[in-house]
Amino acid sequence: MSMTTRPILYSFRRCPYAMRARLALLASGTICEIREVKLSAKPDALIAVSPKATVPVLALPDGSVIDESLDIMRWALNRYDPEQWLARADEALIETNDGAFKYHLDRYKYPHRHQSDPVEHRAAGLIILDSLERILASGPYLGGSERGLTDVALFPFVRQFAETDRAWFDVQTLPRVQHWLGDHLGWTLFERAMVRLEPWRADAAPVFFPVD
């Protein structure tokens, strides 16, 4: 670990888990050193702080390590939560997203990897999105009138599902989900979270996030 007094975030731009962690870090105003990981060549420094070597990982200056995305989100927002995201956290919805929805998403998006029927898993994912459609009838966000932790935790995965076959997704009867997704895709914070970085090298100068 470098001698920086800032947290160090190991991240991968397109990983939905890393996306939601970066969004919470941005919302909380947390400045950290960011290390973009090339998943096919994970750096020894990542493996040293978190042997499971999945992103995101947040290494804190006191030597402690947070290696689950939701825990990173809560750590950041417990420090500073100006939009009160933590007050709008539906744990059941997040659990369904991280469990059943992610299971079907992986088997829809990567059928060769999982030897799965993508149409079957797309249909199962659509059932879960239908439940979000019903929730969004009560307001523009999953917690009502304001964005909350649930929206930010789920959005990157719904984005990935939609982008697997965008033409198909766009003609589904999901007007509220589609509007909700579009709102997040055009969100300034998301644009900042998706900055492109070169893969980190141990001999490179530190890059701090947010990158302005």
Secondary structure, DSSP 8 states (H G I E B T S, - for coil): --S-SS-EEEE-TT-HHHHHHHHHHHHTT--EEEEE--GGG--HHHHHH-TT--S-EEE-TTS-EE-SHHHHHHHHHHH--TT-GGGS--HHHHHHIIIIIHHHHHHHH-HHHHT--HHHHHHHHHHHHHHHHHHGGGSSBTTBSS--HHHHHHHHHHHHHHHHTHHHHHTSS-HHHHHHHHHHHT-HHHHHHT-------TTS---EES--
